[in-house]
Amino acid sequence: MLQAVNQSGELVPIWKMNRDQINQKRKEKFFCPACHEPLMIKAGMKNTPHFAHHRKSNCNLSGEGSYHENGKKDIYLWLHVQGYQATLEHYFPDIKQRADIFLEVKKKKIAIEYQCAPISIQEFCRRTAGYRSIGVIPIWILGANKLKRKGAHSLNIPSNDQAFLHQFHPLLPLSLFYYCSETKRLIIYQDMIFLSKTNTFGAMHISKLTSLRWHDLFQPRYRHKNLFRKYWQQQKHQWRNRPVPPYQREEMNWRQWLYLHQLNVQTLPSFIYLPVTTQFRMKSPPWIWQSRLYIDLFLKKEFFTIDLAMHLLREHYHSFDHFPLIQSKNHPVCEYLQLLVRIGILKEVSETKYQVNRTTV
């Protein structure tokens, strides 16, 4: 951590000090603001001077590396230069949590977390709920060491990192933030759509942190429709023709299931594997749950309800609680059914009931 409490109870920001000042401070004792354990000074020639817990510490604030330390310092200074009254490593005693950066903007209290290390979904949700319980808005920025780029408009987003998706208003696009403390660049990835469980296409904006303003983080950016259509068609072609490695158990089981229904990937109708913006809520890739609806519902019933479709796929989607930073409650099953209505596969009989068009199925 970049600051600690001395024996007089004062907060000491060691990262602002020169070598002589740091050497003088080595004679003093310092303590963690959260757990009150004694800390040691780390001030090598390469890393930013900071305090560290001893090896056997149980404090959940221990173990931060220089990549993380430099990143939160960069973001803090970036806000400070813009005139914001930001606080570095702000501790909230009521919830026993420390935000990397805390600031107030137009009466809104905001906690910024720069997350570089792995964290469980449960811990992420707990910390997010903690901030909200005291009226603080959490904004999570991932370390760019977690960035897995596939192309100019494409990222591979692992399932755990999908929980960090933000949506600040139901009408705004999804957003994901990354920062690299080595290159000093901020990556804003928005309006992404999942074409598998992890492969996405979206609008990617990469810029030096110093060339951005705070409000730039929240400006909506949208994926290029024509580029996306081309990319999706390429992905669909590869999916139809690629061999499946035996270690992909879910895909192997699904293809065996198709075989039992006298089908294969080549004979599935074209409306299987359609992209939906809420695909991130699904545990299975689009071709699996969409083909389940086709085989177990569309081919068997002339009429069906949304509730029946949702029940059929009850094991396939995540709880809304899995994405606490997203405002919209739209569901992929509802989105897919509406898409099929627009292309003539289904007819909407009422708000909750559909009819299958037998001339197209």
C-alpha positions in Angstrom: 0.0 0.0 0.0 1.1 3.6 -0.7 0.3 5.0 2.7 0.2 3.8 6.3 -0.6 5.0 9.8 2.4 6.0 12.1 2.5 5.7 15.9 0.8 9.1 16.2 -2.1 8.0 14.1 -1.1 10.2 11.1 -1.5 8.9 7.6 1.9 8.9 5.9 2.1 8.8 2.0 5.5 7.3 1.5 5.1 7.3 -2.3 5.6 11.1 -2.3 8.9 11.0 -0.4 12.4 11.1 -1.7 15.2 8.7 -0.7 16.4 10.7 2.3 13.0 11.2 3.7 12.3 7.4 3.3 15.5 6.5 5.1 14.5 8.7 8.0 11.1 7.0 8.1 12.7 3.6 8.5 13.3 4.4 12.2 9.5 4.7 12.8 6.8 2.1 13.1 3.9 2.0 10.7 0.6 0.1 10.8 -2.1 -1.0 8.3 -5.1 1.4 8.4 -7.4 -1.6 8.1 -6.0 -4.5 10.2 -3.6 -2.4 12.3 -0.8 -5.0 11.8 2.8 -3.6 11.6 4.1 -2.9 8.1 7.5 -2.7 6.6 8.8 -0.2 4.1 9.6 -1.3 0.5 11.6 1.2 -1.4 13.8 -0.4 -4.1 15.3 1.3 -7.1 12.7 0.2 -9.6 9.4 0.0 -7.8 7.3 2.8 -6.3 8.0 3.2 -2.6 5.2 1.5 -0.6 4.4 -0.3 2.6 3.9 -4.1 2.8 2.5 -6.6 5.2 4.8 -9.3 6.7 4.7 -12.7 4.9 2.3 -14.4 7.4 -0.3 -11.6 7.4 -3.9 -12.5 7.1 -5.0 -9.1 6.0 -6.9 -9.1 2.7 -5.0 -5.9 1.7 -1.7 -7.7 1.6 0.1 -9.0 -1.5 -0.3 -6.0 -3.8 2.4 -5.8 -6.5 4.1 -2.9 -8.1 1.9 -3.1 -11.2 -1.2 -2.5 -9.0 0.5 0.1 -6.8 1.6 2.1 -9.8 -1.8 1.9 -11.4 -3.8 3.2 -8.6 -1.2 6.0 -8.1 -1.6 6.9 -11.8 -5.4 7.0 -11.6 -5.3 9.1 -8.4 -2.9 11.7 -9.9 -5.0 11.7 -13.1 -8.0 12.7 -11.1 -6.1 15.2 -9.0 -4.8 17.0 -12.0 -8.4 17.4 -13.2 -9.3 19.1 -10.0 -11.2 16.3 -8.3 -10.9 15.9 -4.5 -9.8 12.2 -4.7 -8.5 10.2 -1.8 -6.0 7.4 -2.2 -6.5 4.1 -0.3 -9.6 5.4 1.5 -10.8 3.1 4.3 -14.5 2.7 5.1 -14.7 1.4 8.7 -18.4 0.7 8.6 -17.9 -2.1 6.0 -14.3 -2.8 6.7 -13.3 -2.2 3.1 -10.6 0.0 1.5 -11.1 1.5 -1.9 -8.1 2.2 -4.0 -9.4 5.6 -4.8 -12.4 7.5 -3.4 -13.9 10.7 -4.9 -17.1 12.7 -4.9 -18.5 14.1 -8.2 -21.6 16.2 -8.1 -22.7 14.8 -4.7 -22.1 11.2 -5.9 -19.7 9.1 -3.8 -17.6 6.9 -6.0 -15.1 4.1 -5.1 -12.6 3.1 -7.8 -11.1 -0.4 -7.5 -8.1 -1.3 -9.7 -8.3 -5.1 -9.8 -5.1 -6.8 -11.1 -5.2 -10.0 -9.1 -7.7 -12.9 -9.4 -10.8 -12.5 -7.3 -13.8 -14.8 -6.8 -17.2 -13.8 -8.0 -18.4 -14.1 -4.4 -15.8 -11.7 -3.0 -16.4 -9.3 -5.9 -20.2 -9.3 -5.2 -19.6 -8.9 -1.5 -17.4 -5.9 -1.9 -19.7 -4.3 -4.5 -22.7 -4.8 -2.1 -20.6 -3.3 0.7 -20.0 -0.1 -1.1 -23.7 0.2 -2.1 -24.8 -0.4 1.4 -23.2 2.9 2.4 -24.3 4.8 -0.7 -21.1 4.6 -2.6 -21.0 3.8 -6.4 -18.3 1.2 -7.2 -16.4 1.4 -10.5 -14.0 -1.5 -11.2 -11.0 -1.1 -13.5 -9.2 -4.3 -14.4 -5.5 -4.5 -14.8 -4.5 -4.8 -18.5 -2.5 -7.9 -17.4 -5.9 -9.6 -17.6 -6.6 -8.3 -21.2 -6.9 -11.1 -23.8 -7.1 -9.4 -27.2 -8.1 -11.4 -30.2 -8.3 -8.6 -32.8 -8.9 -4.9 -33.4 -12.5 -5.2 -32.2 -12.4 -8.5 -30.2 -11.6 -9.7 -26.7 -11.7 -13.0 -25.0 -13.3 -12.3 -21.6 -13.0 -15.2 -19.1 -16.2 -16.0 -17.1 -14.9 -14.5 -13.9 -14.0 -11.2 -15.6 -17.5 -11.0 -17.1 -18.9 -10.0 -13.6 -17.0 -6.7 -14.0 -19.2 -5.6 -16.9 -20.7 -2.2 -16.2 -23.9 -0.7 -17.4 -24.6 2.7 -15.9 -28.1 3.1 -17.4 -30.4 0.5 -19.0 -30.2 2.4 -22.3 -26.4 2.6 -22.3 -24.1 0.0 -23.7 -22.1 -2.5 -21.6 -18.7 -1.2 -20.6 -15.5 -2.8 -19.4 -12.4 -0.9 -18.3 -8.7 -1.9 -18.3 -5.6 0.0 -17.4 -2.0 -0.8 -18.0 0.3 0.8 -15.4 3.4 0.1 -17.6 2.2 1.7 -20.9 -0.1 4.2 -19.1 -3.0 3.4 -21.4 -6.6 3.0 -20.6 -8.7 0.6 -22.6 -12.5 1.2 -22.8 -14.4 -1.7 -24.3 -18.1 -1.1 -24.9 -21.2 -2.5 -26.6 -19.7 -6.0 -26.7 -21.6 -9.0 -27.8 -20.7 -12.6 -26.9 -20.4 -15.0 -29.7 -19.4 -17.9 -27.5 -18.9 -18.2 -23.7 -15.9 -15.9 -23.8 -15.3 -14.6 -27.4 -16.7 -11.1 -27.9 -16.9 -8.3 -30.5 -17.3 -4.7 -29.5 -16.1 -1.1 -29.7 -12.5 -0.7 -28.3 -11.0 2.6 -27.4 -7.3 2.7 -26.4 -5.8 6.0 -25.2 -3.1 7.4 -23.0 -4.6 8.1 -19.6 -3.4 11.7 -19.6 -5.3 12.4 -22.8 -8.6 11.4 -21.3 -10.9 13.2 -18.9 -13.0 11.6 -16.2 -16.3 12.0 -18.1 -14.7 10.2 -21.2 -15.1 6.9 -19.3 -18.9 7.2 -19.6 -19.3 8.4 -23.2 -21.1 5.6 -25.1 -19.3 4.0 -28.0 -20.9 1.4 -30.2 -19.6 -1.5 -32.3 -19.5 -1.1 -36.1 -22.5 -3.0 -37.4 -21.0 -4.0 -40.8 -17.8 -5.2 -39.2 -19.7 -7.1 -36.6 -21.9 -8.8 -39.2 -18.8 -9.9 -41.1 -17.0 -11.1 -38.0 -20.1 -13.1 -36.8 -20.5 -14.8 -40.2 -16.8 -15.8 -40.1 -17.3 -17.2 -36.6 -20.4 -19.1 -37.6 -18.6 -20.6 -40.7 -15.7 -21.7 -38.5 -18.2 -23.2 -36.0 -20.0 -25.2 -38.6 -16.8 -26.7 -40.1 -14.3 -27.0 -37.2 -13.5 -30.4 -35.7 -14.1 -30.6 -31.9 -11.2 -31.6 -29.7 -12.1 -34.4 -27.3 -11.3 -32.3 -24.2 -14.2 -30.0 -25.0 -16.7 -32.1 -23.1 -19.6 -29.8 -23.3 -19.4 -29.5 -27.1 -18.8 -33.2 -27.5 -21.9 -34.0 -25.4 -24.0 -31.5 -27.3 -23.0 -33.0 -30.7 -23.9 -36.5 -29.4 -27.2 -35.1 -28.3 -27.8 -33.7 -31.8 -26.9 -37.1 -33.3 -29.6 -38.8 -31.1 -32.1 -36.4 -32.6 -30.9 -37.3 -36.1 -29.2 -33.9 -36.6 -25.7 -32.5 -36.8 -24.2 -29.0 -37.0 -24.6 -28.9 -40.8 -28.3 -29.7 -40.8 -29.3 -27.2 -38.1 -31.5 -24.4 -39.4 -29.8 -21.0 -40.0 -31.6 -19.4 -37.0 -29.5 -21.4 -34.6 -26.5 -19.4 -33.4 -28.0 -16.0 -33.7 -26.2 -13.3 -31.7 -28.1 -11.7 -28.8 -26.7 -8.8 -26.7 -27.5 -10.5 -23.4 -25.7 -13.8 -24.2 -23.3 -13.0 -21.4 -26.1 -14.1 -19.0 -25.9 -17.7 -20.4 -23.7 -20.4 -19.0 -23.7 -22.2 -22.4 -22.8 -20.9 -25.9 -25.6 -19.7 -28.1 -25.8 -22.7 -30.4 -26.4 -25.0 -27.5 -29.3 -23.3 -25.8 -30.8 -22.1 -29.0 -30.8 -25.6 -30.5 -32.4 -26.9 -27.2 -35.3 -24.5 -27.8 -35.6 -25.6 -31.4 -35.6 -29.4 -30.8 -37.4 -29.6 -27.5 -39.9 -26.8 -28.0 -40.3 -25.5 -31.6 -40.5 -28.9 -33.2 -42.9 -30.3 -30.6 -45.4 -27.5 -29.9 -47.3 -25.2 -32.1 -47.9 -22.8 -29.2 -45.8 -22.1 -26.1 -45.2 -19.5 -23.4 -42.2 -17.5 -22.4 -42.4 -19.3 -19.0 -42.1 -22.7 -20.7 -39.1 -21.6 -22.7 -37.4 -20.2 -19.6 -38.1 -23.3 -17.6 -36.7 -25.5 -20.3 -33.4 -23.6 -20.1 -33.4 -23.1 -16.3 -30.0 -24.7 -15.9 -28.4 -22.6 -18.7 -28.4 -19.0 -17.3 -26.7 -17.1 -14.5 -28.6 -15.3 -11.8 -29.0 -11.6 -12.2 -27.0 -11.3 -9.0 -24.0 -12.5 -11.0 -23.8 -9.1 -12.7 -24.3 -6.5 -9.9 -22.9 -3.6 -12.1 -25.6 -4.0 -14.8 -28.8 -2.0 -14.7 -30.8 -3.8 -17.4 -32.8 -6.9 -16.5 -33.2 -8.0 -20.2 -33.1 -11.8 -20.7 -31.4 -13.6 -23.6 -34.3 -16.1 -24.0 -36.8 -13.2 -24.4 -34.4 -11.4 -26.7 -33.9 -14.5 -28.9 -37.7 -15.1 -29.2 -38.3 -11.5 -30.2 -35.6 -11.9 -32.8 -37.3 -15.0 -34.2 -40.5 -13.0 -34.4 -38.8 -10.3 -36.5 -37.5 -12.9 -39.0 -40.7 -14.8 -39.3 -39.9 -18.0 -37.4 -42.4 -17.2 -34.6 -45.5 -15.2 -34.3 -46.3 -13.3 -31.1 -49.8 -14.2 -30.1 -49.7 -12.2 -26.8 -47.1 -10.6 -24.5 -46.2 -14.1 -23.1 -47.3 -16.5 -25.8 -45.8 -17.5 -29.2 -46.9 -19.6 -32.2 -44.4 -21.5 -34.3 -44.5 -20.8 -38.1 -44.6 -24.3 -39.5 -43.7 -23.1 -43.0 -40.3 -22.0 -41.7 -39.5 -24.5 -39.0 
